[in-house]
Amino acid sequence: MAQTVFEKLSKTRYCGIGVAVIQTDEQMLLAQQCIGNLRTILLEARKVHSRQDYARMAEPILLEVQQREQEILEYLSRDLEQSVAS
């Protein structure tokens, strides 16, 4: 049975040691899709929630977006860091 997008994406999360585990371009692209989905959720939520409710519900989502963006940047810059070190 084929893996769902969620199952694939879950493999791009932290391993509990503070190190991003995006290993492939496919995982990076899935993380980007997730960020896009979360941003869409936030845009729609702004339309229907009060400022106070939106602020409460948006905080963990914004942290998730920030975390995934950081993982993507680390993945894309990995080769640069290795080149500088050698």
Phi, psi and omega per residue, in radians:
M1 nan 2.364 -3.100
A2 -1.209 2.553 3.102
Q3 -1.243 2.509 3.052
T4 -1.351 2.849 3.094
V5 -1.022 -0.690 -3.138
F6 -1.088 -0.755 3.134
E7 -1.101 -0.731 3.110
K8 -1.132 -0.760 -3.084
L9 -1.172 -0.601 -3.118
S10 -1.099 -0.398 3.116
K11 -1.325 -0.137 3.125
T12 -1.659 0.108 -3.091
R13 -1.499 3.052 -3.141
Y14 -1.199 2.604 3.139
C15 -1.630 0.190 -3.134
G16 1.572 0.012 -3.134
I17 -2.073 0.210 3.085
G18 1.385 0.290 -3.119
V19 -2.032 2.212 3.104
A20 -1.166 2.555 -3.069
V21 -2.070 0.422 3.013
I22 -1.171 2.083 -3.063
Q23 -1.976 -0.357 -3.034
T24 -2.311 2.836 3.066
D25 -1.069 -0.655 3.134
E26 -1.062 -0.779 3.108
Q27 -1.110 -0.661 3.115
M28 -1.125 -0.746 3.123
L29 -1.142 -0.656 3.078
L30 -1.121 -0.695 3.096
A31 -1.103 -0.692 3.083
Q32 -1.103 -0.713 3.102
Q33 -1.091 -0.725 3.117
C34 -1.052 -0.783 3.118
I35 -1.035 -0.776 3.109
G36 -1.057 -0.735 3.116
N37 -1.116 -0.740 3.135
L38 -1.140 -0.675 3.100
R39 -1.134 -0.683 3.090
T40 -1.088 -0.743 3.096
I41 -1.033 -0.784 -3.135
L42 -1.116 -0.741 3.130
L43 -1.071 -0.746 3.130
E44 -1.201 -0.672 -3.128
A45 -1.122 -0.598 3.123
R46 -1.081 -0.483 -3.106
K47 -1.330 -0.461 -2.983
V48 -2.034 -0.216 -3.101
H49 -1.876 2.642 3.018
S50 -1.155 2.865 3.123
R51 -0.993 -0.754 -3.097
Q52 -1.147 -0.830 3.127
D53 -1.113 -0.722 3.134
Y54 -1.081 -0.767 -3.128
A55 -1.039 -0.732 3.137
R56 -1.159 -0.779 -3.075
M57 -1.373 -0.460 -3.064
A58 -1.381 -0.501 -3.038
E59 -0.940 -0.923 -3.131
P60 -1.170 -0.536 3.123
I61 -1.210 -0.732 3.098
L62 -1.104 -0.652 3.076
L63 -1.127 -0.690 3.097
E64 -1.104 -0.756 3.105
V65 -1.058 -0.814 -3.134
Q66 -1.067 -0.740 -3.133
Q67 -1.120 -0.796 -3.138
R68 -1.174 -0.675 3.083
E69 -1.079 -0.691 3.106
Q70 -1.111 -0.732 3.104
E71 -1.050 -0.736 -3.139
I72 -1.120 -0.801 3.114
L73 -1.056 -0.700 3.115
E74 -1.137 -0.712 3.128
Y75 -1.130 -0.806 -3.099
L76 -1.207 -0.457 -3.119
S77 -1.705 -0.001 -3.091
R78 -0.973 -0.813 -3.127
D79 -1.164 -0.567 3.117
L80 -1.128 -0.753 3.141
E81 -1.117 -0.682 3.136
Q82 -1.197 -0.645 3.141
S83 -1.161 -0.710 -3.139
V84 -1.163 -0.660 -3.100
A85 -1.226 -0.453 -3.082
S86 -1.588 nan nan
